[in-house]
Structures are given as structure tokens and as C-alpha cells.
Amino acid sequence: MAATALNHTLLLLSNGSVLVFGANHHHQLGVTPYIEACLSPRHVNLNSARNAGPITGICAAKYHSVFFNENVLLVCGLNGGQLGYKSDSPFITVPQQISIKDKLPLKIKSVATSVGSIVYALSNGDIFVIQRFQVKKIASKLLGIEKISAFGGHLSIDILNEVGEDLKILILNKKGTIIFWEESVPHLMKGTFGLKRTIVIS
């Protein structure tokens, strides 16, 4: 599995280890000691997830990287509010575990990321958004989630002076239905295509 962002790439191997390469100006590669760039693949330091089982999923965005399995969610990079709560340093160099709200005994079902957010769904259908140093539930008991995607979001201007955009989230369920959520209209909407025939998305 591969995940790519503007300046870096993640490669998930079958044994659960992760290789990375590319620019590392925002500490998004998760390698130690810190280097500005990595031109050949290097292993990510995932020691903090050693007891949680092998990594099964990866996501990459411009300023950060995400590593996860059904039990744990780890992040590294520039924290402009999308990597969880505030800390003394804006950078997370070694991937650190995010506290998953309302998790136990639930499992992480799906994860997505964008420039200004991390979105995760739990096995009971609850969906949460991490942005602006907060964790917010946007859906409850939305069963049959197959995949989620996220676009946009805002980073803290105290960390990075970059104009963002409203966060948009797409949710695909097992019936092939697309459900849409937008920050400016914070409720779920079913996607329609305006066609005379039925469209099933997979």
C-alpha cells in the first residue's frame, strides 16, 4: 500500500512496517534522528505501537503522516491542530499515539486525512474529526461504512500562516451510497447524481 502527499511518500509493507522517503521539513517522515530529506526509503520509527499489533493502514497529507490499525492511531509532522491537542512543540518527530475518543471496546474501522484534519470511523459507526486542536463527533451509528475521504480544513495561524478551506468529508457505505458532510453545513447529506439510472459506487 502507498500513500502520497505533496513532498513525501509512505509505503506499507506486508509485515506492518512502513518505509518513507521525500522531504521532511515538517517532520512528516517519522524517522530519527531528524533529517531534512530522505532520498531513499527508510523505516519509520513505530516503537510506540509495538504492543498494538502491526500497522494496517497509512495516510499522508502535506504536513503530516498517519499510521493505524484497528487498535491504534499514530501521527507525526507539523501539528496545526489536525494532530490532536496542543503541546510545547509544533512538531511531532517520532510517531505518537492519538487518544481515540469513545473507542474502548470499539475498533478503528477507517481513517482519512487532509491538510487540516484527521477523520476516523469506529466499528459502531461513530465518526470523529480531529482539527483545530479538538475532537468532534460528526456522525453516530452510521453502519456499513466502507471508506471515508477528507478534503481541506484549517490549520492554526499561530503555527502556519496558510489560508485553508472548509473541511469536506465523503463517506462510502457498503450499499454504494455516498454521504457528504461539510464544515459550513454541519450535517450529513446523501449524495445524488441526477441520473435516470441507478449508480452504485464501489
C-alpha positions in Angstrom: 0.0 0.0 0.0 1.2 3.5 -0.8 0.2 6.9 0.4 1.5 10.1 -1.2 1.4 13.8 -0.3 2.9 16.8 -2.0 6.5 16.1 -1.0 6.7 12.7 0.7 5.6 9.1 0.2 4.7 6.3 2.6 4.9 2.6 1.7 3.2 0.0 3.9 4.8 -3.5 3.7 3.1 -6.8 4.3 4.7 -7.3 7.7 3.3 -4.0 9.0 6.4 -1.9 8.8 6.4 1.4 6.9 9.0 2.9 4.6 9.1 6.6 3.8 11.0 9.0 1.6 10.8 12.6 0.4 11.0 16.0 2.1 11.0 16.1 5.9 10.9 19.9 6.6 7.8 19.4 8.8 9.0 16.2 10.4 6.4 14.2 8.4 8.6 11.2 7.7 8.7 9.9 11.3 12.4 9.0 11.1 15.0 9.5 13.8 17.3 11.3 14.1 15.7 14.2 12.2 16.9 14.9 8.7 15.7 17.5 6.2 15.0 15.0 3.4 15.3 11.3 2.7 16.1 10.4 -0.9 16.0 6.6 -0.4 13.3 4.7 1.6 13.9 4.4 5.4 11.9 2.7 8.1 9.5 4.7 10.2 10.1 4.6 14.0 6.9 2.9 15.1 8.1 1.7 18.5 5.2 3.4 20.3 2.8 1.0 18.6 4.7 -2.2 19.3 2.1 -3.6 21.7 -0.9 -2.7 19.4 -0.2 -5.0 16.6 1.1 -4.4 13.0 0.2 -1.3 11.2 -2.5 -2.0 8.5 -3.2 1.5 7.1 -1.4 4.7 6.2 -2.4 8.2 5.1 -0.3 11.2 4.0 -1.0 14.9 3.8 1.1 18.0 3.1 2.4 18.5 6.6 1.9 15.1 8.4 1.6 11.3 8.2 -0.9 8.9 9.8 -0.3 5.2 10.7 -3.0 3.0 12.1 -4.6 -0.4 12.7 -7.9 -1.3 14.4 -6.4 -0.6 17.9 -4.1 2.5 17.5 -3.7 5.7 15.6 -0.3 7.3 15.3 0.7 10.7 13.8 3.9 12.7 13.1 4.6 16.0 11.4 3.6 19.6 11.9 0.7 20.0 14.4 -1.5 22.8 13.3 -4.5 21.4 15.2 -5.0 18.4 13.0 -2.8 16.0 15.0 -4.7 16.4 18.3 -4.2 18.6 21.4 -1.6 21.3 21.8 1.9 20.6 23.0 5.0 22.6 23.7 6.4 21.9 20.3 4.6 22.3 16.9 6.4 19.2 15.6 5.9 15.5 16.3 9.1 13.8 15.0 8.6 10.3 16.3 5.0 9.0 15.6 2.9 9.4 18.7 -0.4 7.8 19.6 -3.6 9.8 19.5 -6.1 9.2 22.2 -9.2 7.8 20.4 -12.4 9.3 21.8 -15.1 6.8 22.8 -13.0 3.9 21.5 -12.9 1.0 24.0 -14.0 -1.6 23.3 -14.6 -0.5 19.8 -12.2 -0.9 16.8 -11.0 1.7 14.3 -12.8 0.9 11.1 -11.5 3.6 8.6 -9.2 6.6 8.7 -8.7 9.5 6.3 -6.7 12.7 6.4 -6.4 16.1 4.7 -4.2 19.2 5.1 -6.2 20.3 8.1 -7.8 17.3 9.6 -7.8 13.6 10.5 -11.1 11.7 10.3 -11.7 8.3 11.8 -14.7 5.9 12.0 -15.2 3.3 14.7 -16.8 -0.1 14.3 -20.1 1.2 15.8 -20.5 3.7 13.0 -19.4 6.8 15.0 -17.2 9.2 13.0 -14.9 11.8 14.6 -12.9 14.7 13.2 -9.6 16.0 14.7 -9.0 19.6 13.8 -8.3 23.0 15.5 -6.8 21.0 18.4 -10.2 19.5 19.1 -12.0 16.1 18.5 -15.6 16.4 17.3 -18.2 13.7 16.6 -19.9 14.3 13.3 -21.9 11.1 13.0 -23.4 8.4 15.2 -24.1 4.7 14.4 -23.6 5.1 10.7 -23.3 1.4 10.0 -21.9 -0.2 6.9 -19.0 2.3 6.4 -16.7 1.1 3.7 -14.4 4.1 3.2 -14.0 7.8 4.2 -12.2 10.6 2.4 -11.4 14.2 3.6 -10.5 17.4 1.8 -9.5 20.8 3.1 -9.5 22.0 6.7 -7.9 24.9 8.5 -4.5 24.9 10.3 -3.8 27.2 13.3 -2.5 30.6 12.1 -0.3 30.5 15.2 1.5 27.6 13.7 1.4 28.2 10.0 0.1 31.3 8.1 -1.7 29.5 5.3 -5.2 30.1 4.1 -7.3 26.9 4.4 -10.8 25.9 3.3 -13.8 24.4 4.8 -13.4 20.7 5.6 -15.4 18.3 3.4 -15.9 14.6 4.1 -17.2 11.9 1.9 -18.4 8.6 3.3 -19.0 5.5 1.2 -21.1 2.7 2.7 -21.4 -1.0 1.7 -24.6 -0.3 -0.4 -22.6 2.1 -2.6 -24.2 5.2 -1.2 -22.2 8.4 -0.8 -22.8 10.5 2.3 -21.5 14.1 2.4 -20.5 16.3 5.3 -19.3 19.9 5.1 -18.0 22.1 7.8 -20.1 25.1 6.7 -23.3 22.9 6.7 -22.5 20.5 9.6 -25.0 17.7 9.0 -24.9 14.6 6.8 -26.4 14.7 3.3 -26.9 11.8 0.9 -25.2 12.2 -2.4 -27.4 12.2 -5.6 -26.3 12.2 -9.2 -29.4 13.4 -11.0 -29.4 10.5 -13.5 -32.2 8.3 -14.7 -30.3 5.1 -13.9 -29.0 3.8 -10.6 -25.3 4.4 -9.9 -23.5 2.1 -7.4 -20.1 3.4 -6.2 -17.6 0.8 -5.1 
